[in-house]
Amino acid sequence: MGILNITPDSFADGGMHFRIEDALKRAEEMIAEGVDIIDIGGESTKPGAERITKTKKDNALFQ
């Protein structure tokens, strides 16, 4: 299992995979590394991060 954070303010990777092209490239790398499941994070959990609506999160995940 791998985790792919797609938020611009990601605590883990600083927003490295916010652009769709970057997220897809990282997902392909993870699959090549043997990952069977990719958990896609659509909302930052860093301390003090702004909460987003379900609609905004859905738009980020399903654009």
PDB file of N, H, CA, C and O in Angstrom:
ATOM      1  N   MET A   1       0.850  -1.181   0.000  1.00  0.00           N
ATOM      2  CA  MET A   1       0.000   0.000   0.000  1.00  0.00           C
ATOM      3  C   MET A   1       0.888   1.234   0.000  1.00  0.00           C
ATOM      4  O   MET A   1       1.906   1.290   0.691  1.00  0.00           O
ATOM      5  N   GLY A   2       0.483   2.222  -0.789  1.00  0.00           N
ATOM      6  H   GLY A   2      -0.344   2.177  -1.350  1.00  0.00           H
ATOM      7  CA  GLY A   2       1.188   3.492  -0.827  1.00  0.00           C
ATOM      8  C   GLY A   2       0.218   4.633  -0.613  1.00  0.00           C
ATOM      9  O   GLY A   2      -0.980   4.501  -0.865  1.00  0.00           O
ATOM     10  N   ILE A   3       0.736   5.742  -0.150  1.00  0.00           N
ATOM     11  H   ILE A   3       1.709   5.849   0.056  1.00  0.00           H
ATOM     12  CA  ILE A   3      -0.088   6.926   0.085  1.00  0.00           C
ATOM     13  C   ILE A   3       0.355   8.020  -0.876  1.00  0.00           C
ATOM     14  O   ILE A   3       1.543   8.322  -0.988  1.00  0.00           O
ATOM     15  N   LEU A   4      -0.611   8.604  -1.561  1.00  0.00           N
ATOM     16  H   LEU A   4      -1.576   8.359  -1.469  1.00  0.00           H
ATOM     17  CA  LEU A   4      -0.341   9.666  -2.527  1.00  0.00           C
ATOM     18  C   LEU A   4      -1.142  10.896  -2.126  1.00  0.00           C
ATOM     19  O   LEU A   4      -2.361  10.935  -2.293  1.00  0.00           O
ATOM     20  N   ASN A   5      -0.455  11.892  -1.599  1.00  0.00           N
ATOM     21  H   ASN A   5       0.535  11.860  -1.464  1.00  0.00           H
ATOM     22  CA  ASN A   5      -1.115  13.131  -1.187  1.00  0.00           C
ATOM     23  C   ASN A   5      -1.156  14.087  -2.366  1.00  0.00           C
ATOM     24  O   ASN A   5      -0.126  14.391  -2.969  1.00  0.00           O
ATOM     25  N   ILE A   6      -2.356  14.560  -2.690  1.00  0.00           N
ATOM     26  H   ILE A   6      -3.192  14.314  -2.201  1.00  0.00           H
ATOM     27  CA  ILE A   6      -2.513  15.430  -3.857  1.00  0.00           C
ATOM     28  C   ILE A   6      -2.918  16.850  -3.472  1.00  0.00           C
ATOM     29  O   ILE A   6      -3.478  17.583  -4.286  1.00  0.00           O
ATOM     30  N   THR A   7      -2.637  17.229  -2.244  1.00  0.00           N
ATOM     31  H   THR A   7      -2.182  16.633  -1.583  1.00  0.00           H
ATOM     32  CA  THR A   7      -2.993  18.570  -1.788  1.00  0.00           C
ATOM     33  C   THR A   7      -1.801  19.515  -1.946  1.00  0.00           C
ATOM     34  O   THR A   7      -0.654  19.083  -1.838  1.00  0.00           O
ATOM     35  N   PRO A   8      -2.062  20.798  -2.200  1.00  0.00           N
ATOM     36  CA  PRO A   8      -0.950  21.739  -2.364  1.00  0.00           C
ATOM     37  C   PRO A   8      -0.199  22.011  -1.062  1.00  0.00           C
ATOM     38  O   PRO A   8       0.952  22.446  -1.086  1.00  0.00           O
ATOM     39  N   ASP A   9      -0.853  21.752   0.078  1.00  0.00           N
ATOM     40  H   ASP A   9      -1.789  21.398   0.098  1.00  0.00           H
ATOM     41  CA  ASP A   9      -0.233  22.015   1.379  1.00  0.00           C
ATOM     42  C   ASP A   9       0.030  20.728   2.158  1.00  0.00           C
ATOM     43  O   ASP A   9      -0.070  20.705   3.384  1.00  0.00           O
ATOM     44  N   SER A  10       0.365  19.667   1.444  1.00  0.00           N
ATOM     45  H   SER A  10       0.447  19.685   0.447  1.00  0.00           H
ATOM     46  CA  SER A  10       0.597  18.369   2.071  1.00  0.00           C
ATOM     47  C   SER A  10       1.693  18.451   3.129  1.00  0.00           C
ATOM     48  O   SER A  10       2.761  19.015   2.890  1.00  0.00           O
ATOM     49  N   PHE A  11       1.420  17.890   4.283  1.00  0.00           N
ATOM     50  H   PHE A  11       0.552  17.432   4.477  1.00  0.00           H
ATOM     51  CA  PHE A  11       2.389  17.842   5.378  1.00  0.00           C
ATOM     52  C   PHE A  11       3.545  16.915   5.021  1.00  0.00           C
ATOM     53  O   PHE A  11       4.692  17.186   5.378  1.00  0.00           O
ATOM     54  N   ALA A  12       3.252  15.825   4.320  1.00  0.00           N
ATOM     55  H   ALA A  12       2.321  15.605   4.030  1.00  0.00           H
ATOM     56  CA  ALA A  12       4.254  14.795   4.039  1.00  0.00           C
ATOM     57  C   ALA A  12       5.208  15.162   2.909  1.00  0.00           C
ATOM     58  O   ALA A  12       6.404  14.882   3.000  1.00  0.00           O
ATOM     59  N   ASP A  13       4.703  15.780   1.852  1.00  0.00           N
ATOM     60  H   ASP A  13       3.731  16.007   1.779  1.00  0.00           H
ATOM     61  CA  ASP A  13       5.572  16.008   0.689  1.00  0.00           C
ATOM     62  C   ASP A  13       5.594  17.453   0.198  1.00  0.00           C
ATOM     63  O   ASP A  13       6.173  17.742  -0.849  1.00  0.00           O
ATOM     64  N   GLY A  14       4.977  18.349   0.934  1.00  0.00           N
ATOM     65  H   GLY A  14       4.506  18.115   1.784  1.00  0.00           H
ATOM     66  CA  GLY A  14       5.027  19.761   0.559  1.00  0.00           C
ATOM     67  C   GLY A  14       4.304  20.112  -0.725  1.00  0.00           C
ATOM     68  O   GLY A  14       4.590  21.144  -1.331  1.00  0.00           O
ATOM     69  N   GLY A  15       3.370  19.271  -1.152  1.00  0.00           N
ATOM     70  H   GLY A  15       3.137  18.432  -0.659  1.00  0.00           H
ATOM     71  CA  GLY A  15       2.592  19.560  -2.351  1.00  0.00           C
ATOM     72  C   GLY A  15       3.244  19.119  -3.651  1.00  0.00           C
ATOM     73  O   GLY A  15       2.888  19.614  -4.720  1.00  0.00           O
ATOM     74  N   MET A  16       4.196  18.193  -3.572  1.00  0.00           N
ATOM     75  H   MET A  16       4.485  17.791  -2.703  1.00  0.00           H
ATOM     76  CA  MET A  16       4.922  17.739  -4.761  1.00  0.00           C
ATOM     77  C   MET A  16       4.029  17.112  -5.823  1.00  0.00           C
ATOM     78  O   MET A  16       4.378  17.114  -7.004  1.00  0.00           O
ATOM     79  N   HIS A  17       2.881  16.575  -5.417  1.00  0.00           N
ATOM     80  H   HIS A  17       2.598  16.573  -4.458  1.00  0.00           H
ATOM     81  CA  HIS A  17       2.028  15.838  -6.347  1.00  0.00           C
ATOM     82  C   HIS A  17       0.683  16.517  -6.566  1.00  0.00           C
ATOM     83  O   HIS A  17      -0.303  15.856  -6.891  1.00  0.00           O
ATOM     84  N   PHE A  18       0.640  17.832  -6.390  1.00  0.00           N
ATOM     85  H   PHE A  18       1.442  18.370  -6.126  1.00  0.00           H
ATOM     86  CA  PHE A  18      -0.603  18.581  -6.542  1.00  0.00           C
ATOM     87  C   PHE A  18      -1.062  18.620  -7.994  1.00  0.00           C
ATOM     88  O   PHE A  18      -2.256  18.485  -8.264  1.00  0.00           O
ATOM     89  N   ARG A  19      -0.147  18.800  -8.926  1.00  0.00           N
ATOM     90  H   ARG A  19       0.823  18.910  -8.707  1.00  0.00           H
ATOM     91  CA  ARG A  19      -0.518  18.814 -10.351  1.00  0.00           C
ATOM     92  C   ARG A  19      -0.850  17.396 -10.803  1.00  0.00           C
ATOM     93  O   ARG A  19      -0.190  16.441 -10.393  1.00  0.00           O
ATOM     94  N   ILE A  20      -1.864  17.256 -11.640  1.00  0.00           N
ATOM     95  H   ILE A  20      -2.400  18.031 -11.973  1.00  0.00           H
ATOM     96  CA  ILE A  20      -2.323  15.938 -12.080  1.00  0.00           C
ATOM     97  C   ILE A  20      -1.197  15.148 -12.740  1.00  0.00           C
ATOM     98  O   ILE A  20      -1.094  13.937 -12.545  1.00  0.00           O
ATOM     99  N   GLU A  21      -0.356  15.822 -13.514  1.00  0.00           N
ATOM    100  H   GLU A  21      -0.440  16.805 -13.672  1.00  0.00           H
ATOM    101  CA  GLU A  21       0.747  15.131 -14.184  1.00  0.00           C
ATOM    102  C   GLU A  21       1.710  14.523 -13.171  1.00  0.00           C
ATOM    103  O   GLU A  21       2.191  13.405 -13.353  1.00  0.00           O
ATOM    104  N   ASP A  22       1.987  15.268 -12.102  1.00  0.00           N
ATOM    105  H   ASP A  22       1.597  16.176 -11.954  1.00  0.00           H
ATOM    106  CA  ASP A  22       2.899  14.791 -11.063  1.00  0.00           C
ATOM    107  C   ASP A  22       2.281  13.642 -10.273  1.00  0.00           C
ATOM    108  O   ASP A  22       2.968  12.680  -9.928  1.00  0.00           O
ATOM    109  N   ALA A  23       0.986  13.742  -9.990  1.00  0.00           N
ATOM    110  H   ALA A  23       0.428  14.523 -10.271  1.00  0.00           H
ATOM    111  CA  ALA A  23       0.296  12.682  -9.256  1.00  0.00           C
ATOM    112  C   ALA A  23       0.275  11.388 -10.062  1.00  0.00           C
ATOM    113  O   ALA A  23       0.517  10.309  -9.520  1.00  0.00           O
ATOM    114  N   LEU A  24      -0.015  11.496 -11.357  1.00  0.00           N
ATOM    115  H   LEU A  24      -0.212  12.372 -11.798  1.00  0.00           H
ATOM    116  CA  LEU A  24      -0.048  10.298 -12.203  1.00  0.00           C
ATOM    117  C   LEU A  24       1.330   9.663 -12.327  1.00  0.00           C
ATOM    118  O   LEU A  24       1.462   8.440 -12.297  1.00  0.00           O
ATOM    119  N   LYS A  25       2.347  10.490 -12.465  1.00  0.00           N
ATOM    120  H   LYS A  25       2.240  11.484 -12.490  1.00  0.00           H
ATOM    121  CA  LYS A  25       3.715   9.966 -12.554  1.00  0.00           C
ATOM    122  C   LYS A  25       4.078   9.216 -11.277  1.00  0.00           C
ATOM    123  O   LYS A  25       4.634   8.119 -11.333  1.00  0.00           O
ATOM    124  N   ARG A  26       3.760   9.811 -10.124  1.00  0.00           N
ATOM    125  H   ARG A  26       3.309  10.702 -10.079  1.00  0.00           H
ATOM    126  CA  ARG A  26       4.077   9.152  -8.849  1.00  0.00           C
ATOM    127  C   ARG A  26       3.278   7.870  -8.689  1.00  0.00           C
ATOM    128  O   ARG A  26       3.813   6.880  -8.191  1.00  0.00           O
ATOM    129  N   ALA A  27       2.021   7.857  -9.092  1.00  0.00           N
ATOM    130  H   ALA A  27       1.586   8.661  -9.497  1.00  0.00           H
ATOM    131  CA  ALA A  27       1.207   6.640  -9.016  1.00  0.00           C
ATOM    132  C   ALA A  27       1.824   5.535  -9.871  1.00  0.00           C
ATOM    133  O   ALA A  27       1.881   4.381  -9.448  1.00  0.00           O
ATOM    134  N   GLU A  28       2.283   5.885 -11.067  1.00  0.00           N
ATOM    135  H   GLU A  28       2.237   6.823 -11.411  1.00  0.00           H
ATOM    136  CA  GLU A  28       2.930   4.896 -11.934  1.00  0.00           C
ATOM    137  C   GLU A  28       4.208   4.363 -11.297  1.00  0.00           C
ATOM    138  O   GLU A  28       4.493   3.168 -11.384  1.00  0.00           O
ATOM    139  N   GLU A  29       4.980   5.242 -10.655  1.00  0.00           N
ATOM    140  H   GLU A  29       4.748   6.212 -10.584  1.00  0.00           H
ATOM    141  CA  GLU A  29       6.197   4.811  -9.962  1.00  0.00           C
ATOM    142  C   GLU A  29       5.859   3.846  -8.832  1.00  0.00           C
ATOM    143  O   GLU A  29       6.537   2.836  -8.643  1.00  0.00           O
ATOM    144  N   MET A  30       4.812   4.162  -8.088  1.00  0.00           N
ATOM    145  H   MET A  30       4.262   4.983  -8.242  1.00  0.00           H
ATOM    146  CA  MET A  30       4.410   3.313  -6.968  1.00  0.00           C
ATOM    147  C   MET A  30       4.003   1.929  -7.460  1.00  0.00           C
ATOM    148  O   MET A  30       4.359   0.921  -6.850  1.00  0.00           O
ATOM    149  N   ILE A  31       3.265   1.881  -8.550  1.00  0.00           N
ATOM    150  H   ILE A  31       2.976   2.700  -9.045  1.00  0.00           H
ATOM    151  CA  ILE A  31       2.842   0.597  -9.117  1.00  0.00           C
ATOM    152  C   ILE A  31       4.065  -0.196  -9.563  1.00  0.00           C
ATOM    153  O   ILE A  31       4.144  -1.402  -9.331  1.00  0.00           O
ATOM    154  N   ALA A  32       5.021   0.478 -10.205  1.00  0.00           N
ATOM    155  H   ALA A  32       4.957   1.458 -10.394  1.00  0.00           H
ATOM    156  CA  ALA A  32       6.253  -0.184 -10.639  1.00  0.00           C
ATOM    157  C   ALA A  32       7.054  -0.712  -9.449  1.00  0.00           C
ATOM    158  O   ALA A  32       7.788  -1.693  -9.576  1.00  0.00           O
ATOM    159  N   GLU A  33       6.913  -0.062  -8.295  1.00  0.00           N
ATOM    160  H   GLU A  33       6.317   0.735  -8.192  1.00  0.00           H
ATOM    161  CA  GLU A  33       7.600  -0.487  -7.074  1.00  0.00           C
ATOM    162  C   GLU A  33       6.868  -1.626  -6.370  1.00  0.00           C
ATOM    163  O   GLU A  33       7.349  -2.143  -5.362  1.00  0.00           O
ATOM    164  N   GLY A  34       5.702  -2.020  -6.898  1.00  0.00           N
ATOM    165  H   GLY A  34       5.311  -1.600  -7.716  1.00  0.00           H
ATOM    166  CA  GLY A  34       4.983  -3.160  -6.338  1.00  0.00           C
ATOM    167  C   GLY A  34       3.795  -2.836  -5.465  1.00  0.00           C
ATOM    168  O   GLY A  34       3.238  -3.726  -4.822  1.00  0.00           O
ATOM    169  N   VAL A  35       3.398  -1.579  -5.429  1.00  0.00           N
ATOM    170  H   VAL A  35       3.851  -0.856  -5.950  1.00  0.00           H
ATOM    171  CA  VAL A  35       2.243  -1.189  -4.615  1.00  0.00           C
ATOM    172  C   VAL A  35       0.963  -1.736  -5.246  1.00  0.00           C
ATOM    173  O   VAL A  35       0.743  -1.589  -6.448  1.00  0.00           O
ATOM    174  N   ASP A  36       0.126  -2.366  -4.428  1.00  0.00           N
ATOM    175  H   ASP A  36       0.305  -2.486  -3.452  1.00  0.00           H
ATOM    176  CA  ASP A  36      -1.150  -2.913  -4.902  1.00  0.00           C
ATOM    177  C   ASP A  36      -2.322  -1.966  -4.653  1.00  0.00           C
ATOM    178  O   ASP A  36      -3.308  -1.980  -5.389  1.00  0.00           O
ATOM    179  N   ILE A  37      -2.205  -1.151  -3.620  1.00  0.00           N
ATOM    180  H   ILE A  37      -1.404  -1.139  -3.022  1.00  0.00           H
ATOM    181  CA  ILE A  37      -3.276  -0.229  -3.236  1.00  0.00           C
ATOM    182  C   ILE A  37      -2.662   1.158  -3.083  1.00  0.00           C
ATOM    183  O   ILE A  37      -1.607   1.307  -2.466  1.00  0.00           O
ATOM    184  N   ILE A  38      -3.320   2.175  -3.642  1.00  0.00           N
ATOM    185  H   ILE A  38      -4.177   2.054  -4.144  1.00  0.00           H
ATOM    186  CA  ILE A  38      -2.870   3.554  -3.472  1.00  0.00           C
ATOM    187  C   ILE A  38      -3.976   4.334  -2.768  1.00  0.00           C
ATOM    188  O   ILE A  38      -5.080   4.484  -3.290  1.00  0.00           O
ATOM    189  N   ASP A  39      -3.658   4.824  -1.576  1.00  0.00           N
ATOM    190  H   ASP A  39      -2.761   4.702  -1.152  1.00  0.00           H
ATOM    191  CA  ASP A  39      -4.575   5.660  -0.800  1.00  0.00           C
ATOM    192  C   ASP A  39      -4.302   7.104  -1.212  1.00  0.00           C
ATOM    193  O   ASP A  39      -3.213   7.625  -0.970  1.00  0.00           O
ATOM    194  N   ILE A  40      -5.283   7.746  -1.832  1.00  0.00           N
ATOM    195  H   ILE A  40      -6.168   7.323  -2.029  1.00  0.00           H
ATOM    196  CA  ILE A  40      -5.107   9.111  -2.321  1.00  0.00           C
ATOM    197  C   ILE A  40      -5.662  10.094  -1.296  1.00  0.00           C
ATOM    198  O   ILE A  40      -6.849  10.073  -0.972  1.00  0.00           O
ATOM    199  N   GLY A  41      -4.780  10.955  -0.792  1.00  0.00           N
ATOM    200  H   GLY A  41      -3.815  10.972  -1.055  1.00  0.00           H
ATOM    201  CA  GLY A  41      -5.171  11.953   0.201  1.00  0.00           C
ATOM    202  C   GLY A  41      -5.606  13.238  -0.470  1.00  0.00           C
ATOM    203  O   GLY A  41      -4.828  13.857  -1.196  1.00  0.00           O
ATOM    204  N   GLY A  42      -6.849  13.645  -0.231  1.00  0.00           N
ATOM    205  H   GLY A  42      -7.480  13.143   0.359  1.00  0.00           H
ATOM    206  CA  GLY A  42      -7.387  14.845  -0.859  1.00  0.00           C
ATOM    207  C   GLY A  42      -7.550  16.019   0.082  1.00  0.00           C
ATOM    208  O   GLY A  42      -8.077  17.061  -0.308  1.00  0.00           O
ATOM    209  N   GLU A  43      -7.097  15.860   1.332  1.00  0.00           N
ATOM    210  H   GLU A  43      -6.668  15.014   1.649  1.00  0.00           H
ATOM    211  CA  GLU A  43      -7.190  16.958   2.299  1.00  0.00           C
ATOM    212  C   GLU A  43      -5.992  16.869   3.229  1.00  0.00           C
ATOM    213  O   GLU A  43      -5.690  15.802   3.763  1.00  0.00           O
ATOM    214  N   SER A  44      -5.318  17.981   3.418  1.00  0.00           N
ATOM    215  H   SER A  44      -5.563  18.848   2.984  1.00  0.00           H
ATOM    216  CA  SER A  44      -4.150  18.017   4.286  1.00  0.00           C
ATOM    217  C   SER A  44      -4.555  17.776   5.734  1.00  0.00           C
ATOM    218  O   SER A  44      -5.599  18.247   6.186  1.00  0.00           O
ATOM    219  N   THR A  45      -3.718  17.036   6.455  1.00  0.00           N
ATOM    220  H   THR A  45      -2.870  16.653   6.088  1.00  0.00           H
ATOM    221  CA  THR A  45      -3.950  16.804   7.882  1.00  0.00           C
ATOM    222  C   THR A  45      -2.880  17.466   8.733  1.00  0.00           C
ATOM    223  O   THR A  45      -2.768  17.192   9.928  1.00  0.00           O
ATOM    224  N   LYS A  46      -2.085  18.348   8.106  1.00  0.00           N
ATOM    225  H   LYS A  46      -2.176  18.570   7.135  1.00  0.00           H
ATOM    226  CA  LYS A  46      -1.035  19.005   8.884  1.00  0.00           C
ATOM    227  C   LYS A  46      -1.670  19.917   9.928  1.00  0.00           C
ATOM    228  O   LYS A  46      -2.775  20.418   9.722  1.00  0.00           O
ATOM    229  N   PRO A  47      -0.986  20.135  11.041  1.00  0.00           N
ATOM    230  CA  PRO A  47      -1.529  21.017  12.071  1.00  0.00           C
ATOM    231  C   PRO A  47      -1.838  22.402  11.505  1.00  0.00           C
ATOM    232  O   PRO A  47      -1.001  23.013  10.840  1.00  0.00           O
ATOM    233  N   GLY A  48      -3.040  22.884  11.774  1.00  0.00           N
ATOM    234  H   GLY A  48      -3.720  22.387  12.314  1.00  0.00           H
ATOM    235  CA  GLY A  48      -3.459  24.201  11.326  1.00  0.00           C
ATOM    236  C   GLY A  48      -3.965  24.269   9.895  1.00  0.00           C
ATOM    237  O   GLY A  48      -4.307  25.347   9.409  1.00  0.00           O
ATOM    238  N   ALA A  49      -4.017  23.127   9.214  1.00  0.00           N
ATOM    239  H   ALA A  49      -3.739  22.251   9.609  1.00  0.00           H
ATOM    240  CA  ALA A  49      -4.491  23.126   7.821  1.00  0.00           C
ATOM    241  C   ALA A  49      -5.960  23.524   7.763  1.00  0.00           C
ATOM    242  O   ALA A  49      -6.750  23.185   8.643  1.00  0.00           O
ATOM    243  N   GLU A  50      -6.300  24.243   6.713  1.00  0.00           N
ATOM    244  H   GLU A  50      -5.658  24.518   5.998  1.00  0.00           H
ATOM    245  CA  GLU A  50      -7.686  24.659   6.514  1.00  0.00           C
ATOM    246  C   GLU A  50      -8.533  23.455   6.114  1.00  0.00           C
ATOM    247  O   GLU A  50      -8.142  22.687   5.234  1.00  0.00           O
ATOM    248  N   ARG A  51      -9.678  23.285   6.747  1.00  0.00           N
ATOM    249  H   ARG A  51      -9.996  23.908   7.462  1.00  0.00           H
ATOM    250  CA  ARG A  51     -10.613  22.216   6.388  1.00  0.00           C
ATOM    251  C   ARG A  51     -11.276  22.585   5.075  1.00  0.00           C
ATOM    252  O   ARG A  51     -11.569  23.755   4.828  1.00  0.00           O
ATOM    253  N   ILE A  52     -11.514  21.588   4.232  1.00  0.00           N
ATOM    254  H   ILE A  52     -11.276  20.638   4.432  1.00  0.00           H
ATOM    255  CA  ILE A  52     -12.181  21.857   2.964  1.00  0.00           C
ATOM    256  C   ILE A  52     -13.508  21.115   2.916  1.00  0.00           C
ATOM    257  O   ILE A  52     -13.719  20.139   3.637  1.00  0.00           O
ATOM    258  N   THR A  53     -14.395  21.593   2.057  1.00  0.00           N
ATOM    259  H   THR A  53     -14.223  22.385   1.471  1.00  0.00           H
ATOM    260  CA  THR A  53     -15.705  20.965   1.931  1.00  0.00           C
ATOM    261  C   THR A  53     -15.587  19.649   1.174  1.00  0.00           C
ATOM    262  O   THR A  53     -14.599  19.409   0.480  1.00  0.00           O
ATOM    263  N   LYS A  54     -16.583  18.813   1.311  1.00  0.00           N
ATOM    264  H   LYS A  54     -17.385  19.008   1.875  1.00  0.00           H
ATOM    265  CA  LYS A  54     -16.616  17.547   0.588  1.00  0.00           C
ATOM    266  C   LYS A  54     -16.581  17.797  -0.919  1.00  0.00           C
ATOM    267  O   LYS A  54     -15.934  17.057  -1.660  1.00  0.00           O
ATOM    268  N   THR A  55     -17.266  18.823  -1.363  1.00  0.00           N
ATOM    269  H   THR A  55     -17.791  19.425  -0.761  1.00  0.00           H
ATOM    270  CA  THR A  55     -17.290  19.148  -2.793  1.00  0.00           C
ATOM    271  C   THR A  55     -15.891  19.482  -3.303  1.00  0.00           C
ATOM    272  O   THR A  55     -15.483  18.996  -4.357  1.00  0.00           O
ATOM    273  N   LYS A  56     -15.155  20.310  -2.561  1.00  0.00           N
ATOM    274  H   LYS A  56     -15.487  20.705  -1.705  1.00  0.00           H
ATOM    275  CA  LYS A  56     -13.789  20.656  -2.968  1.00  0.00           C
ATOM    276  C   LYS A  56     -12.898  19.417  -2.987  1.00  0.00           C
ATOM    277  O   LYS A  56     -12.084  19.242  -3.893  1.00  0.00           O
ATOM    278  N   LYS A  57     -13.059  18.563  -1.984  1.00  0.00           N
ATOM    279  H   LYS A  57     -13.720  18.705  -1.248  1.00  0.00           H
ATOM    280  CA  LYS A  57     -12.251  17.347  -1.921  1.00  0.00           C
ATOM    281  C   LYS A  57     -12.589  16.436  -3.097  1.00  0.00           C
ATOM    282  O   LYS A  57     -11.693  15.891  -3.742  1.00  0.00           O
ATOM    283  N   ASP A  58     -13.864  16.273  -3.374  1.00  0.00           N
ATOM    284  H   ASP A  58     -14.593  16.716  -2.850  1.00  0.00           H
ATOM    285  CA  ASP A  58     -14.287  15.447  -4.513  1.00  0.00           C
ATOM    286  C   ASP A  58     -13.744  16.007  -5.825  1.00  0.00           C
ATOM    287  O   ASP A  58     -13.295  15.252  -6.688  1.00  0.00           O
ATOM    288  N   ASN A  59     -13.784  17.328  -5.974  1.00  0.00           N
ATOM    289  H   ASN A  59     -14.148  17.942  -5.273  1.00  0.00           H
ATOM    290  CA  ASN A  59     -13.258  17.945  -7.191  1.00  0.00           C
ATOM    291  C   ASN A  59     -11.767  17.681  -7.342  1.00  0.00           C
ATOM    292  O   ASN A  59     -11.288  17.446  -8.452  1.00  0.00           O
ATOM    293  N   ALA A  60     -11.036  17.716  -6.244  1.00  0.00           N
ATOM    294  H   ALA A  60     -11.425  17.906  -5.343  1.00  0.00           H
ATOM    295  CA  ALA A  60      -9.597  17.447  -6.300  1.00  0.00           C
ATOM    296  C   ALA A  60      -9.323  15.995  -6.673  1.00  0.00           C
ATOM    297  O   ALA A  60      -8.394  15.703  -7.426  1.00  0.00           O
ATOM    298  N   LEU A  61     -10.131  15.096  -6.145  1.00  0.00           N
ATOM    299  H   LEU A  61     -10.885  15.333  -5.533  1.00  0.00           H
ATOM    300  CA  LEU A  61      -9.904  13.667  -6.383  1.00  0.00           C
ATOM    301  C   LEU A  61     -10.392  13.193  -7.741  1.00  0.00           C
ATOM    302  O   LEU A  61      -9.808  12.281  -8.325  1.00  0.00           O
ATOM    303  N   PHE A  62     -11.459  13.805  -8.252  1.00  0.00           N
ATOM    304  H   PHE A  62     -11.934  14.546  -7.778  1.00  0.00           H
ATOM    305  CA  PHE A  62     -12.103  13.278  -9.459  1.00  0.00           C
ATOM    306  C   PHE A  62     -12.083  14.243 -10.630  1.00  0.00           C
ATOM    307  O   PHE A  62     -12.973  14.192 -11.478  1.00  0.00           O
ATOM    308  N   GLN A  63     -11.102  15.112 -10.698  1.00  0.00           N
ATOM    309  H   GLN A  63     -10.378  15.153 -10.009  1.00  0.00           H
ATOM    310  CA  GLN A  63     -11.042  16.082 -11.798  1.00  0.00           C
ATOM    311  C   GLN A  63     -10.731  15.460 -13.127  1.00  0.00           C
ATOM    312  O   GLN A  63     -10.652  16.162 -14.135  1.00  0.00           O
TER     313      GLN A  63
END
